[in-house]
Amino acid sequence: MAKVANGENIIEFKDVTKTYKLYKNDKKRLIGVFKKSTPFKKKDAVKNVSFQVKKGEAVALFGKNGAGKSTILKMVTGVTFPTTGDVIVNGRVSALLELTAGFDQELTGRENIYLKGQLMGIKDADIKKLEPVIEDFADIGDYMDQPVRTYSSGMKARLGFAINVNIDPEILIIDEALSVGDAQFKKKCIRRVNEVMQTDGITLLFVTHATGVAQEFCKRGIVMKNGQMIYDDDIDKAVKYYEDMIK
């Protein structure tokens, strides 16, 4: 993957549409895998969306539930792919989406640090340097060396956030993840994201309903509605547009 310089496009969406097949129930969905004539409805989660994000930009995505925000993030992370159009991503992505996704329940928290790092293409020697930072940030004590299946959901989320926000990403994606944990841990998370954003060249995509937090992190805002991008401008203008829209 070629290195992207500051000011060059690191994320590009070109006429992207993501269509899901909606079946009547799970049984119909299973039958539909083998029998193409099984009836279903089509739903465009994202429709004809085009935009670019330059390396070093911090962009907020606004929109009501079902507007297409999370689908865009999933396409950036490679969890899902466009039905038509092109999504181009030129950087290592760290996604604070489903914080507990990707954990092996039988491995310890420490072993999962290495597992997640390896999945992101990070060398073990580099993970080893980050290990004490991640352990300190997660602050789960002796549980770090216990199987993840013994963790509470909050402990899993803390470890997930600690890993993803400390692995020196080129593209950081956050989807309401700052709501994790208690008030003190939330402040810690926000402070760490601010530190990451001071690093030269880090790109941020941030989905939130908290417009004030978005204005703290981002310089640009994109507003989504019914799967389409309807506004793209300076963050303050985008926040005003979004707030007027939802009134």
VEXROMI-167221 format. One record per residue (C-alpha): x, y, z; residue number from 0. Coordinates in nm, 3 decimals, always signed. Layout:
VEXROMI-167221
<pt><east>X</east><north>Y</north><up>Z</up><seq>NUM</seq></pt>
...
//
This chain:
VEXROMI-167221
<pt><east>+0.000</east><north>+0.000</north><up>+0.000</up><seq>0</seq></pt>
<pt><east>+0.153</east><north>+0.332</north><up>-0.108</up><seq>1</seq></pt>
<pt><east>+0.211</east><north>+0.593</north><up>+0.162</up><seq>2</seq></pt>
<pt><east>-0.031</east><north>+0.883</north><up>+0.143</up><seq>3</seq></pt>
<pt><east>+0.102</east><north>+1.235</north><up>+0.203</up><seq>4</seq></pt>
<pt><east>-0.083</east><north>+1.494</north><up>+0.409</up><seq>5</seq></pt>
<pt><east>-0.348</east><north>+1.664</north><up>+0.198</up><seq>6</seq></pt>
<pt><east>-0.387</east><north>+1.367</north><up>-0.039</up><seq>7</seq></pt>
<pt><east>-0.701</east><north>+1.151</north><up>-0.042</up><seq>8</seq></pt>
<pt><east>-0.681</east><north>+0.865</north><up>+0.206</up><seq>9</seq></pt>
<pt><east>-1.050</east><north>+0.764</north><up>+0.173</up><seq>10</seq></pt>
<pt><east>-1.258</east><north>+0.788</north><up>-0.145</up><seq>11</seq></pt>
<pt><east>-1.620</east><north>+0.694</north><up>-0.209</up><seq>12</seq></pt>
<pt><east>-1.716</east><north>+0.695</north><up>-0.578</up><seq>13</seq></pt>
<pt><east>-2.090</east><north>+0.663</north><up>-0.655</up><seq>14</seq></pt>
<pt><east>-2.128</east><north>+0.405</north><up>-0.377</up><seq>15</seq></pt>
<pt><east>-2.454</east><north>+0.218</north><up>-0.323</up><seq>16</seq></pt>
<pt><east>-2.500</east><north>-0.058</north><up>-0.065</up><seq>17</seq></pt>
<pt><east>-2.816</east><north>-0.264</north><up>-0.110</up><seq>18</seq></pt>
<pt><east>-2.936</east><north>-0.521</north><up>+0.141</up><seq>19</seq></pt>
<pt><east>-3.182</east><north>-0.801</north><up>+0.076</up><seq>20</seq></pt>
<pt><east>-3.457</east><north>-0.804</north><up>+0.340</up><seq>21</seq></pt>
<pt><east>-3.632</east><north>-1.140</north><up>+0.383</up><seq>22</seq></pt>
<pt><east>-3.952</east><north>-1.204</north><up>+0.576</up><seq>23</seq></pt>
<pt><east>-3.769</east><north>-1.406</north><up>+0.843</up><seq>24</seq></pt>
<pt><east>-3.446</east><north>-1.594</north><up>+0.912</up><seq>25</seq></pt>
<pt><east>-3.580</east><north>-1.913</north><up>+0.755</up><seq>26</seq></pt>
<pt><east>-3.653</east><north>-1.729</north><up>+0.428</up><seq>27</seq></pt>
<pt><east>-3.306</east><north>-1.572</north><up>+0.442</up><seq>28</seq></pt>
<pt><east>-3.143</east><north>-1.914</north><up>+0.470</up><seq>29</seq></pt>
<pt><east>-3.354</east><north>-2.052</north><up>+0.186</up><seq>30</seq></pt>
<pt><east>-3.259</east><north>-1.747</north><up>-0.020</up><seq>31</seq></pt>
<pt><east>-2.893</east><north>-1.848</north><up>-0.007</up><seq>32</seq></pt>
<pt><east>-2.975</east><north>-2.160</north><up>-0.208</up><seq>33</seq></pt>
<pt><east>-3.292</east><north>-2.059</north><up>-0.391</up><seq>34</seq></pt>
<pt><east>-3.262</east><north>-1.732</north><up>-0.583</up><seq>35</seq></pt>
<pt><east>-3.638</east><north>-1.712</north><up>-0.645</up><seq>36</seq></pt>
<pt><east>-3.708</east><north>-1.664</north><up>-0.271</up><seq>37</seq></pt>
<pt><east>-3.896</east><north>-1.330</north><up>-0.239</up><seq>38</seq></pt>
<pt><east>-3.721</east><north>-1.038</north><up>-0.068</up><seq>39</seq></pt>
<pt><east>-3.731</east><north>-0.661</north><up>-0.054</up><seq>40</seq></pt>
<pt><east>-3.438</east><north>-0.441</north><up>-0.147</up><seq>41</seq></pt>
<pt><east>-3.317</east><north>-0.169</north><up>+0.089</up><seq>42</seq></pt>
<pt><east>-3.053</east><north>+0.085</north><up>-0.012</up><seq>43</seq></pt>
<pt><east>-2.866</east><north>+0.157</north><up>+0.311</up><seq>44</seq></pt>
<pt><east>-2.638</east><north>+0.393</north><up>+0.116</up><seq>45</seq></pt>
<pt><east>-2.733</east><north>+0.538</north><up>-0.223</up><seq>46</seq></pt>
<pt><east>-2.505</east><north>+0.706</north><up>-0.479</up><seq>47</seq></pt>
<pt><east>-2.267</east><north>+0.853</north><up>-0.219</up><seq>48</seq></pt>
<pt><east>-1.944</east><north>+1.023</north><up>-0.329</up><seq>49</seq></pt>
<pt><east>-1.692</east><north>+1.205</north><up>-0.111</up><seq>50</seq></pt>
<pt><east>-1.321</east><north>+1.220</north><up>-0.033</up><seq>51</seq></pt>
<pt><east>-1.136</east><north>+1.249</north><up>+0.296</up><seq>52</seq></pt>
<pt><east>-0.781</east><north>+1.382</north><up>+0.290</up><seq>53</seq></pt>
<pt><east>-0.506</east><north>+1.250</north><up>+0.514</up><seq>54</seq></pt>
<pt><east>-0.508</east><north>+1.448</north><up>+0.838</up><seq>55</seq></pt>
<pt><east>-0.875</east><north>+1.552</north><up>+0.813</up><seq>56</seq></pt>
<pt><east>-1.120</east><north>+1.505</north><up>+1.099</up><seq>57</seq></pt>
<pt><east>-1.473</east><north>+1.449</north><up>+0.966</up><seq>58</seq></pt>
<pt><east>-1.798</east><north>+1.397</north><up>+1.159</up><seq>59</seq></pt>
<pt><east>-2.091</east><north>+1.201</north><up>+1.014</up><seq>60</seq></pt>
<pt><east>-2.437</east><north>+1.310</north><up>+1.130</up><seq>61</seq></pt>
<pt><east>-2.778</east><north>+1.161</north><up>+1.066</up><seq>62</seq></pt>
<pt><east>-3.070</east><north>+0.990</north><up>+1.234</up><seq>63</seq></pt>
<pt><east>-3.068</east><north>+0.614</north><up>+1.293</up><seq>64</seq></pt>
<pt><east>-3.087</east><north>+0.437</north><up>+0.958</up><seq>65</seq></pt>
<pt><east>-2.933</east><north>+0.730</north><up>+0.767</up><seq>66</seq></pt>
<pt><east>-2.645</east><north>+0.515</north><up>+0.643</up><seq>67</seq></pt>
<pt><east>-2.364</east><north>+0.636</north><up>+0.871</up><seq>68</seq></pt>
<pt><east>-2.268</east><north>+0.298</north><up>+1.018</up><seq>69</seq></pt>
<pt><east>-2.286</east><north>+0.132</north><up>+0.676</up><seq>70</seq></pt>
<pt><east>-2.031</east><north>+0.385</north><up>+0.547</up><seq>71</seq></pt>
<pt><east>-1.801</east><north>+0.306</north><up>+0.840</up><seq>72</seq></pt>
<pt><east>-1.837</east><north>-0.068</north><up>+0.780</up><seq>73</seq></pt>
<pt><east>-1.735</east><north>-0.021</north><up>+0.417</up><seq>74</seq></pt>
<pt><east>-1.430</east><north>+0.182</north><up>+0.521</up><seq>75</seq></pt>
<pt><east>-1.324</east><north>-0.093</north><up>+0.763</up><seq>76</seq></pt>
<pt><east>-1.392</east><north>-0.371</north><up>+0.511</up><seq>77</seq></pt>
<pt><east>-1.662</east><north>-0.537</north><up>+0.719</up><seq>78</seq></pt>
<pt><east>-1.896</east><north>-0.504</north><up>+0.421</up><seq>79</seq></pt>
<pt><east>-1.855</east><north>-0.403</north><up>+0.058</up><seq>80</seq></pt>
<pt><east>-2.046</east><north>-0.177</north><up>-0.183</up><seq>81</seq></pt>
<pt><east>-2.306</east><north>-0.326</north><up>-0.413</up><seq>82</seq></pt>
<pt><east>-2.202</east><north>-0.076</north><up>-0.679</up><seq>83</seq></pt>
<pt><east>-1.935</east><north>+0.195</north><up>-0.689</up><seq>84</seq></pt>
<pt><east>-1.586</east><north>+0.201</north><up>-0.539</up><seq>85</seq></pt>
<pt><east>-1.450</east><north>+0.249</north><up>-0.187</up><seq>86</seq></pt>
<pt><east>-1.077</east><north>+0.322</north><up>-0.176</up><seq>87</seq></pt>
<pt><east>-0.891</east><north>+0.324</north><up>+0.158</up><seq>88</seq></pt>
<pt><east>-0.516</east><north>+0.392</north><up>+0.170</up><seq>89</seq></pt>
<pt><east>-0.417</east><north>+0.348</north><up>+0.534</up><seq>90</seq></pt>
<pt><east>-0.430</east><north>+0.124</north><up>+0.841</up><seq>91</seq></pt>
<pt><east>-0.773</east><north>+0.152</north><up>+1.000</up><seq>92</seq></pt>
<pt><east>-0.845</east><north>+0.131</north><up>+1.371</up><seq>93</seq></pt>
<pt><east>-1.218</east><north>+0.115</north><up>+1.432</up><seq>94</seq></pt>
<pt><east>-1.388</east><north>+0.193</north><up>+1.761</up><seq>95</seq></pt>
<pt><east>-1.716</east><north>+0.039</north><up>+1.646</up><seq>96</seq></pt>
<pt><east>-1.809</east><north>-0.287</north><up>+1.810</up><seq>97</seq></pt>
<pt><east>-1.535</east><north>-0.271</north><up>+2.072</up><seq>98</seq></pt>
<pt><east>-1.562</east><north>-0.636</north><up>+2.175</up><seq>99</seq></pt>
<pt><east>-1.566</east><north>-0.776</north><up>+1.821</up><seq>100</seq></pt>
<pt><east>-1.276</east><north>-0.999</north><up>+1.723</up><seq>101</seq></pt>
<pt><east>-1.187</east><north>-1.120</north><up>+2.073</up><seq>102</seq></pt>
<pt><east>-1.115</east><north>-1.490</north><up>+2.120</up><seq>103</seq></pt>
<pt><east>-1.315</east><north>-1.571</north><up>+2.432</up><seq>104</seq></pt>
<pt><east>-1.078</east><north>-1.849</north><up>+2.540</up><seq>105</seq></pt>
<pt><east>-0.763</east><north>-1.636</north><up>+2.518</up><seq>106</seq></pt>
<pt><east>-0.656</east><north>-1.397</north><up>+2.792</up><seq>107</seq></pt>
<pt><east>-0.682</east><north>-1.022</north><up>+2.753</up><seq>108</seq></pt>
<pt><east>-0.306</east><north>-1.005</north><up>+2.701</up><seq>109</seq></pt>
<pt><east>-0.316</east><north>-1.272</north><up>+2.430</up><seq>110</seq></pt>
<pt><east>-0.599</east><north>-1.086</north><up>+2.262</up><seq>111</seq></pt>
<pt><east>-0.383</east><north>-0.775</north><up>+2.242</up><seq>112</seq></pt>
<pt><east>-0.141</east><north>-0.971</north><up>+2.024</up><seq>113</seq></pt>
<pt><east>-0.423</east><north>-1.135</north><up>+1.827</up><seq>114</seq></pt>
<pt><east>-0.583</east><north>-0.801</north><up>+1.739</up><seq>115</seq></pt>
<pt><east>-0.246</east><north>-0.646</north><up>+1.660</up><seq>116</seq></pt>
<pt><east>-0.156</east><north>-0.931</north><up>+1.426</up><seq>117</seq></pt>
<pt><east>-0.492</east><north>-0.902</north><up>+1.250</up><seq>118</seq></pt>
<pt><east>-0.411</east><north>-0.537</north><up>+1.185</up><seq>119</seq></pt>
<pt><east>-0.072</east><north>-0.625</north><up>+1.038</up><seq>120</seq></pt>
<pt><east>+0.139</east><north>-0.507</north><up>+1.333</up><seq>121</seq></pt>
<pt><east>+0.462</east><north>-0.692</north><up>+1.411</up><seq>122</seq></pt>
<pt><east>+0.485</east><north>-0.869</north><up>+1.748</up><seq>123</seq></pt>
<pt><east>+0.788</east><north>-0.659</north><up>+1.844</up><seq>124</seq></pt>
<pt><east>+0.583</east><north>-0.341</north><up>+1.796</up><seq>125</seq></pt>
<pt><east>+0.285</east><north>-0.488</north><up>+1.986</up><seq>126</seq></pt>
<pt><east>+0.519</east><north>-0.571</north><up>+2.275</up><seq>127</seq></pt>
<pt><east>+0.615</east><north>-0.203</north><up>+2.301</up><seq>128</seq></pt>
<pt><east>+0.247</east><north>-0.104</north><up>+2.311</up><seq>129</seq></pt>
<pt><east>+0.143</east><north>-0.379</north><up>+2.555</up><seq>130</seq></pt>
<pt><east>+0.217</east><north>-0.188</north><up>+2.881</up><seq>131</seq></pt>
<pt><east>+0.043</east><north>+0.125</north><up>+2.746</up><seq>132</seq></pt>
<pt><east>-0.268</east><north>-0.076</north><up>+2.655</up><seq>133</seq></pt>
<pt><east>-0.265</east><north>-0.260</north><up>+2.990</up><seq>134</seq></pt>
<pt><east>-0.240</east><north>+0.066</north><up>+3.184</up><seq>135</seq></pt>
<pt><east>-0.515</east><north>+0.231</north><up>+2.978</up><seq>136</seq></pt>
<pt><east>-0.761</east><north>-0.062</north><up>+3.010</up><seq>137</seq></pt>
<pt><east>-0.700</east><north>-0.072</north><up>+3.387</up><seq>138</seq></pt>
<pt><east>-0.860</east><north>-0.414</north><up>+3.443</up><seq>139</seq></pt>
<pt><east>-0.593</east><north>-0.540</north><up>+3.684</up><seq>140</seq></pt>
<pt><east>-0.533</east><north>-0.913</north><up>+3.717</up><seq>141</seq></pt>
<pt><east>-0.807</east><north>-0.986</north><up>+3.466</up><seq>142</seq></pt>
<pt><east>-0.558</east><north>-0.904</north><up>+3.189</up><seq>143</seq></pt>
<pt><east>-0.425</east><north>-1.259</north><up>+3.230</up><seq>144</seq></pt>
<pt><east>-0.766</east><north>-1.425</north><up>+3.259</up><seq>145</seq></pt>
<pt><east>-0.977</east><north>-1.561</north><up>+2.968</up><seq>146</seq></pt>
<pt><east>-1.193</east><north>-1.292</north><up>+2.809</up><seq>147</seq></pt>
<pt><east>-1.500</east><north>-1.512</north><up>+2.865</up><seq>148</seq></pt>
<pt><east>-1.468</east><north>-1.425</north><up>+3.237</up><seq>149</seq></pt>
<pt><east>-1.495</east><north>-1.048</north><up>+3.164</up><seq>150</seq></pt>
<pt><east>-1.799</east><north>-0.830</north><up>+3.211</up><seq>151</seq></pt>
<pt><east>-1.919</east><north>-0.645</north><up>+2.900</up><seq>152</seq></pt>
<pt><east>-1.771</east><north>-0.325</north><up>+3.044</up><seq>153</seq></pt>
<pt><east>-1.428</east><north>-0.483</north><up>+3.089</up><seq>154</seq></pt>
<pt><east>-1.434</east><north>-0.614</north><up>+2.731</up><seq>155</seq></pt>
<pt><east>-1.523</east><north>-0.267</north><up>+2.605</up><seq>156</seq></pt>
<pt><east>-1.242</east><north>-0.109</north><up>+2.808</up><seq>157</seq></pt>
<pt><east>-0.988</east><north>-0.353</north><up>+2.665</up><seq>158</seq></pt>
<pt><east>-1.125</east><north>-0.308</north><up>+2.313</up><seq>159</seq></pt>
<pt><east>-1.099</east><north>+0.070</north><up>+2.336</up><seq>160</seq></pt>
<pt><east>-0.751</east><north>+0.051</north><up>+2.490</up><seq>161</seq></pt>
<pt><east>-0.624</east><north>-0.166</north><up>+2.205</up><seq>162</seq></pt>
<pt><east>-0.780</east><north>+0.025</north><up>+1.919</up><seq>163</seq></pt>
<pt><east>-0.691</east><north>+0.374</north><up>+2.033</up><seq>164</seq></pt>
<pt><east>-0.326</east><north>+0.291</north><up>+2.116</up><seq>165</seq></pt>
<pt><east>-0.205</east><north>+0.100</north><up>+1.810</up><seq>166</seq></pt>
<pt><east>-0.094</east><north>+0.408</north><up>+1.615</up><seq>167</seq></pt>
<pt><east>-0.362</east><north>+0.401</north><up>+1.345</up><seq>168</seq></pt>
<pt><east>-0.348</east><north>+0.604</north><up>+1.024</up><seq>169</seq></pt>
<pt><east>-0.729</east><north>+0.620</north><up>+1.012</up><seq>170</seq></pt>
<pt><east>-0.927</east><north>+0.627</north><up>+1.338</up><seq>171</seq></pt>
<pt><east>-1.299</east><north>+0.550</north><up>+1.318</up><seq>172</seq></pt>
<pt><east>-1.529</east><north>+0.613</north><up>+1.613</up><seq>173</seq></pt>
<pt><east>-1.899</east><north>+0.525</north><up>+1.628</up><seq>174</seq></pt>
<pt><east>-2.039</east><north>+0.640</north><up>+1.963</up><seq>175</seq></pt>
<pt><east>-1.760</east><north>+0.443</north><up>+2.133</up><seq>176</seq></pt>
<pt><east>-1.690</east><north>+0.732</north><up>+2.368</up><seq>177</seq></pt>
<pt><east>-2.004</east><north>+0.636</north><up>+2.559</up><seq>178</seq></pt>
<pt><east>-1.824</east><north>+0.332</north><up>+2.699</up><seq>179</seq></pt>
<pt><east>-1.762</east><north>+0.282</north><up>+3.071</up><seq>180</seq></pt>
<pt><east>-1.801</east><north>+0.509</north><up>+3.371</up><seq>181</seq></pt>
<pt><east>-1.763</east><north>+0.888</north><up>+3.369</up><seq>182</seq></pt>
<pt><east>-1.395</east><north>+0.878</north><up>+3.463</up><seq>183</seq></pt>
<pt><east>-1.315</east><north>+0.630</north><up>+3.187</up><seq>184</seq></pt>
<pt><east>-1.511</east><north>+0.840</north><up>+2.934</up><seq>185</seq></pt>
<pt><east>-1.295</east><north>+1.141</north><up>+3.019</up><seq>186</seq></pt>
<pt><east>-0.987</east><north>+0.924</north><up>+2.979</up><seq>187</seq></pt>
<pt><east>-1.109</east><north>+0.808</north><up>+2.636</up><seq>188</seq></pt>
<pt><east>-1.183</east><north>+1.161</north><up>+2.516</up><seq>189</seq></pt>
<pt><east>-0.844</east><north>+1.280</north><up>+2.639</up><seq>190</seq></pt>
<pt><east>-0.668</east><north>+0.994</north><up>+2.456</up><seq>191</seq></pt>
<pt><east>-0.855</east><north>+1.061</north><up>+2.130</up><seq>192</seq></pt>
<pt><east>-0.751</east><north>+1.427</north><up>+2.158</up><seq>193</seq></pt>
<pt><east>-0.389</east><north>+1.315</north><up>+2.200</up><seq>194</seq></pt>
<pt><east>-0.414</east><north>+1.087</north><up>+1.898</up><seq>195</seq></pt>
<pt><east>-0.558</east><north>+1.371</north><up>+1.691</up><seq>196</seq></pt>
<pt><east>-0.254</east><north>+1.586</north><up>+1.770</up><seq>197</seq></pt>
<pt><east>-0.038</east><north>+1.331</north><up>+1.588</up><seq>198</seq></pt>
<pt><east>+0.053</east><north>+1.459</north><up>+1.244</up><seq>199</seq></pt>
<pt><east>-0.138</east><north>+1.292</north><up>+0.963</up><seq>200</seq></pt>
<pt><east>-0.402</east><north>+1.102</north><up>+1.165</up><seq>201</seq></pt>
<pt><east>-0.738</east><north>+1.090</north><up>+0.987</up><seq>202</seq></pt>
<pt><east>-1.062</east><north>+1.072</north><up>+1.187</up><seq>203</seq></pt>
<pt><east>-1.413</east><north>+0.961</north><up>+1.089</up><seq>204</seq></pt>
<pt><east>-1.648</east><north>+1.023</north><up>+1.381</up><seq>205</seq></pt>
<pt><east>-2.016</east><north>+0.924</north><up>+1.405</up><seq>206</seq></pt>
<pt><east>-2.206</east><north>+1.075</north><up>+1.696</up><seq>207</seq></pt>
<pt><east>-2.532</east><north>+1.241</north><up>+1.797</up><seq>208</seq></pt>
<pt><east>-2.336</east><north>+1.461</north><up>+2.040</up><seq>209</seq></pt>
<pt><east>-2.270</east><north>+1.760</north><up>+1.816</up><seq>210</seq></pt>
<pt><east>-2.066</east><north>+1.936</north><up>+2.084</up><seq>211</seq></pt>
<pt><east>-1.818</east><north>+1.649</north><up>+2.103</up><seq>212</seq></pt>
<pt><east>-1.796</east><north>+1.642</north><up>+1.722</up><seq>213</seq></pt>
<pt><east>-1.712</east><north>+2.014</north><up>+1.718</up><seq>214</seq></pt>
<pt><east>-1.436</east><north>+1.944</north><up>+1.970</up><seq>215</seq></pt>
<pt><east>-1.267</east><north>+1.688</north><up>+1.743</up><seq>216</seq></pt>
<pt><east>-1.370</east><north>+1.768</north><up>+1.384</up><seq>217</seq></pt>
<pt><east>-1.329</east><north>+2.048</north><up>+1.130</up><seq>218</seq></pt>
<pt><east>-1.576</east><north>+1.913</north><up>+0.871</up><seq>219</seq></pt>
<pt><east>-1.923</east><north>+1.760</north><up>+0.890</up><seq>220</seq></pt>
<pt><east>-2.124</east><north>+1.538</north><up>+0.653</up><seq>221</seq></pt>
<pt><east>-2.500</east><north>+1.502</north><up>+0.703</up><seq>222</seq></pt>
<pt><east>-2.673</east><north>+1.181</north><up>+0.589</up><seq>223</seq></pt>
<pt><east>-3.046</east><north>+1.122</north><up>+0.534</up><seq>224</seq></pt>
<pt><east>-3.214</east><north>+0.806</north><up>+0.404</up><seq>225</seq></pt>
<pt><east>-2.883</east><north>+0.669</north><up>+0.276</up><seq>226</seq></pt>
<pt><east>-2.786</east><north>+0.985</north><up>+0.086</up><seq>227</seq></pt>
<pt><east>-2.535</east><north>+1.257</north><up>+0.160</up><seq>228</seq></pt>
<pt><east>-2.730</east><north>+1.583</north><up>+0.176</up><seq>229</seq></pt>
<pt><east>-2.475</east><north>+1.825</north><up>+0.324</up><seq>230</seq></pt>
<pt><east>-2.094</east><north>+1.853</north><up>+0.343</up><seq>231</seq></pt>
<pt><east>-1.924</east><north>+2.163</north><up>+0.485</up><seq>232</seq></pt>
<pt><east>-1.739</east><north>+2.324</north><up>+0.774</up><seq>233</seq></pt>
<pt><east>-1.824</east><north>+2.152</north><up>+1.107</up><seq>234</seq></pt>
<pt><east>-2.012</east><north>+2.448</north><up>+1.258</up><seq>235</seq></pt>
<pt><east>-2.228</east><north>+2.489</north><up>+0.947</up><seq>236</seq></pt>
<pt><east>-2.289</east><north>+2.112</north><up>+0.933</up><seq>237</seq></pt>
<pt><east>-2.393</east><north>+2.103</north><up>+1.300</up><seq>238</seq></pt>
<pt><east>-2.639</east><north>+2.388</north><up>+1.244</up><seq>239</seq></pt>
<pt><east>-2.780</east><north>+2.217</north><up>+0.934</up><seq>240</seq></pt>
<pt><east>-2.820</east><north>+1.886</north><up>+1.120</up><seq>241</seq></pt>
<pt><east>-2.977</east><north>+2.044</north><up>+1.428</up><seq>242</seq></pt>
<pt><east>-3.223</east><north>+2.240</north><up>+1.214</up><seq>243</seq></pt>
<pt><east>-3.305</east><north>+1.919</north><up>+1.027</up><seq>244</seq></pt>
<pt><east>-3.393</east><north>+1.720</north><up>+1.337</up><seq>245</seq></pt>
<pt><east>-3.602</east><north>+1.990</north><up>+1.505</up><seq>246</seq></pt>
//
